[in-house]
Amino acid sequence: MKDRVSAMHQTSRQTPLSFWTRVQKASLCILLFSFFLLSACSGTTTQSSTSTRTNNNLALSPTPGIGLTQQNEGNAQLQAFQQWIALMQQYHGDVTTYQQQYSSDQQALRSASSAQAYTQALQTLNSHVSAIRIPAMKVESMFLFQELQSDASSFGQQHTYNDAYNNTTYPLGYQYGSNGATGPLWLQGELSAAQTLSDYQQAVEDLNMDLTNFQAMMTDFGDQTPYNQVHQTDLQLMKHFGFMQSKVVVVSIIEQAMRVYDNGKLVKAFQVTTGQPDLPTPPGTWWVEGKKAPTEFKADVPPSSPNWYPPTPINYAMQFHSNGYFLHDSWWRSQYGPGTNFPHLDPGGTQYSIHGSHGCVNLSKDDAGWLYGFVQLYTLILIY
């Protein structure tokens, strides 16, 4: 159960450095090299403008009237342009125009016979580098989105859950499908709303994270390790995201299980119930945004909605997304674990126990109580 509808953008995600950040760092390194090179030369005897300066066997021959720093700025921008073009090519974008611009810019810099001409050529190059950034990131993000979409669809077609309760067959891994990660409330909506370079950068990082988690889910599907023992997929993901030196709550949606780690060591394991097919639990890397015990959940849909529920007291609630996603107890259930996220008969539960949650991760009261005492604000949550 959750008290609000999921949001479009995943505000709590933790992601690695973007391609744009790496380009910035590469350009900065080149400019810093130029600065130190000039500093090393400034203390030497003055030489004629046609002389060659040598540092560590690297011969640099400045064009008369054009400063070495300016030339190295041009070289740095040419390299950055080349990297953006290579990125676009990698994800099958059309780079014809950009390659022509690169060749033209390179020739203009080489042909410049004065500082003014070089500055004009550099300004044109800078504008071309600026112009390729968003198209390149857009090409990358769309490629990754289609890859995740295709992978999730293929997995769901090949791996299904045949529900005897309502005689319906559901695709497994639906959390990454059109109602989940690749749907309008998450990645699709994020891409549709993207306008700036940072928007696309965030989308690419989120896509890469979901692709990583999806691959882990597929591996976990074939893992016969009991739910209450260490899983290699858990360790691999924690290492990948740099979570080995922290408290981490890991939720395996394919197992309907939670494993709690502290500095890479398994502390506790529970069976859980996650979101039903129409309201899946969002995979991703999150953290505890807030804790409250007790509290009350209220539906934000009218009573006529099939997703409505009466005001519900909750003993232990740990929010992991600001739009109503919690780890919490669900006293109305008596069963947890595989299959409970699909329609099912729960002999000891109420009428609200016959399907999965509204996107939250449900635990028994005792398990939720233990977890509430273990986690703190910003404790990491990894859902795959």
N, C-alpha and C positions, 0 to 999 in steps of 0.2 A: 504494500500500500504506500502511496505517496500523497502529499497534500496539494501539489500543484503540477501543472503540465510541464514537460521538459522544455528546456530553452534551446534556442538556435545555436548559440555559440558556447563552446566548452571553456569556461573561464578558468577552470582550475587545473587544466592540463599542464604537465611538465614535459618539456621537449628539448631535444639537443640543439646545437648551433645550426643555423640555416646556411644554405649555400651563399646567400647574400652576405652574411656575417663573415664567411670564409673568404669571399672576394675582397671585402673591406680590409681584412687582416693581411691578405697577400699584398694589396696595394700599399698599405701602410708600411709593411716590411721593406718594400722596394724604395719608398720615399725616405725611410729612416736610413737605409744603406747609403743613399745619395748624400744625406746630411753628414754621416760619419766620414764618407769619402772626402767630401769637401773640407771637413774639419781637419782631416789628416794632411791635406794638401796645403792648408792655409799657412802652415808654419815653414814652408819650403821657400827657397829662393825664387823670386819672380821669374817666370819664363815667358817666351814669346807666345803669341796666340796660336801659332802653328805647331807648338810642341805637343808631345804625347805624354800623358800622365799614366803611370802604371802602378797598380795596387794589387798585390797577390796574383800577378801574372795576367790581370785583366786590363787590356789596353782600351782606354776611352779617349776618343778624339773629338772634342767639342767642335761644332760648327762655329766659325768666326762670328762674333756678335751675339751668339745664343748661349745662355748660361747652362752649365752642366746640370744644375737642379731642374731647370725648365725641361731639358731634354729627357731627364729621368722621369719627370712627371708624365711626359708623353709616352715613354716606354711602359710605365705602369698602367696608364689608361688603355694602351693597346693590348696589354696582357689581360686586363679586366674585360675588355670587349671580346677578346678571343675566348675567354672562359664562359661568358654569357652565350656566345654563339655555340660553343661545344655543348653547353647544357641544353640548349634548344634542340640541337641535333640529336642528342641522346634520347630525347623524348619525342622524336619524329616531327618536330616543328619545321616550318619552311624558313630557311635561313638565307635564301637567295639575296634578298635586299640587304640584309645585314652584312653578308660577306662582301658585297659590292661596296658598301660603306666603309668597311674595314680596309679594303685595298686602297680606296680613295684617300682615307685618312692617313694611312701609312705612307702613301706616296707624297701627300701634302706636307707631312712633317719632314720627310727626307729632302724635299725640294725647297723648303723654306730657306731663304737666303738672308733673312733678318729676323731680329727678335719679334718685331711686329707681325711679320708673316707667320712665324712659328706660333705666336699667341693666337692668331686668328684660326690657324689649323687646329690647335689644341682645343679651342672653344667649340669648334664643329665636332671634334672627336668626343668631347665631354657630353655634348647634346645627344650624340648617337648612343653612347653608353647608357645615358639616362633613359633614353627611349626604349631600349631593348629589355630593360629589367622586368617590367610588369608583363609584357608578352611572353617572355621566357618562363617566368614563374607561373603564369597562367597555363602555358603548355604543359609544364611539369605537373601542376596540380590536377589538370584534367586527365592526364595519362594515368596518374596514380589512382585517381578516383575511379576511372573505368576499370583499372586492374583489380581494385578491391571489390567493386561491384560484380565483376565477372567471376572472381574467385569465390565470393560468397554465394552467388547463384549456383555455380557448379557444385560446390560442396553441399548445398541444400538439396539439389536434385539427386545427388548420389547417396546422401545420408538423411534419413527421415525418421520421424517418430510416429508410429501407428497407434493412435489413441483409441482404445477400446471403449472408453467412457462415452465419447460422442461420435465414434466411428469416423474420425477425421485423421488425415495424415498431414503432419506438419514438417517443414524443413528444419533440420538442425542448423545451428549457426545463424538463426534469423536475427540475432542481435546485431549482425553486420549487414543486414539486408535493407530493403526499402522502408521498413518500419523502424529500423535501428540506425546504425552508424552512417549508412549511406543515404538515409532518408532526408526529407525536407527540414526536420527539426535539428539535424546535426550537420554532417559534412555537405550535403547538397545545399542546405540553406546557407552554410558558411561560405561556400563558393559563389552562390548567387549574390550574396551581399558584399563580396570582396570588391574593393575599389583601389586601395593603396597597395604599395609594395609590401608593407608590413602585414596587411590583410592576407595576401597570397602566401607570404612567408609563413604565417601562422597556420594557414590551411595545409601547406605542404608538410609542416612538422606534425600536425594532427593526423594527416593521411599516413605518413610513415609510421607513426606510432600504432595506428589501427592495423596497418598491414603487418607489423611485427607481432602484435597481439593475436591477429587472426591466424598467422602461421603457427603460433604457440598453441592456440586452441585446437587446430587440426592435429598437431603432434599429440596433444593431451588426449584427444579422442581415442587414439590407439594405445594409450598407456594403461596397463592393467594394475598399476600401483594402487593400493587401497587409498581412499580419500584422506585418511588420517595419518598418512606418512608423507615424507618429503617427496616432492615431484621435481624432476629435472627441469621441466618447463618453468616452474616457479623460480628456481635458482638462475636459469638462463636469462629470464626476463629481469630479475632483480639485478643481475650483473650488468645487463644491457643498459638499464636505466640508472645505474649507479645507486641502488637501494640496499646494498649489502651491509652497510654500516648503520642501519636505521631499523625502527619498528615498521613492519609492513603487514597490512591486511591484504591477503591474496584471495580473490574470489574466482573460482573456475566455473564459468557458466555451463560448460559442457558436462561437468560432474555435479553441478548444484552443490558445491562444497566451498567452505572457507578454511584457509590455513593461515595461521598467524605466526609471523616470524619476528625474531629479535636478533639483529646483527647476523642474519643468515641462518639462524638456528630455529627449528620449528618449536613453537611453544604450545599451541593448541590447534585443534581442528574441529570443525562443526559441519553438519549438513545444513543447507539453507534452501530457501525458495526465492527465486529471482523473478523478473518481470515476465508476464505472459506474452504470447506472440504479438498481440496488438500494442502492447506497452512494454517493450523490452528494457532491461537494465542496460545502461550505456557502458560498453567496454571502454577502457582507457586507464590513464594514471591520474589519480585524484588525491585529495587529502581531506582530513577531517576539518570541516569549516566551522562546525559548532556542535555542542552537546547539550542535551536537555533531558532531565529526568525529575518528575514525569512531564508529559506534555499532552496535547490533544491535536489530532489530525482532523482537518475538515476538507471535504471534497470541494473543488472549485468548478464543478459541473452541476447542472440542474438535476433534481431528483429523477427526471425522466431519462437521464443518460444511463446506459448500462454500466458506466464506470463510477456512478455515484455511490457513496456509502455514508452512513450517518456519522456524526461527530464521534471520533474513536479515541479513547484514552490509550496512551502509549507509555510504557514504563521507562524505556531507555531508547533514546533517539540520537543518532550520530549522523549529522548531515555531511554528505560528500559532494553535493552540487547545489548551488544556491537556488535552484528552481524546484526544490521539493524532492530531492533524492536522498534517501537515508539508509543507513544500516539500523534496523530496529527490531524489537520483539513483536511477535504477532500471536497474541494469546488465543486468537480465534482458530488457530491451526493446531493439529496434533501430529502432523506428518511433515517431514522435510526431506530433501534429497532428490535423486533422479526422478524425473517425471512430474514433480509437483509444480513445475512452472507451466504445465499444460493442464487442461481441464481434467479433473480426477475426483474420485470419491474419497473424502477424508472422514472416516467413521466417527472420529472424536472431535471434529471441527464444526464450526457454524456454517451458515449458508455462504459466507464470504471466503470459505477455505477451498472452494471447489476449483479455483483457478490460480494462476500465478499472481504475483504482486502487480502493482501499477507502475513498476520500474524500480522500486526499492529492493533491498536485500533483506529478507525476513529471516529471523532466528527465533528459537524458543526463548522464553523469558529468562531462564537461567543462563543460557549461552550469551544472550544480549547483555545481561547484567555483568557477566565476567568481562566481555569485550569493552563495555562502557568504562570499567575500571582500568583496563589496560591501555586504551588509546588516550591521546591528548590532542589538543589543537595541532593541526599540521601533521599528524601521523599519516603516513602514506597509505594509499589504498590502490591496489592494482587489480583491475577487473579484466579478465580475458576469457 
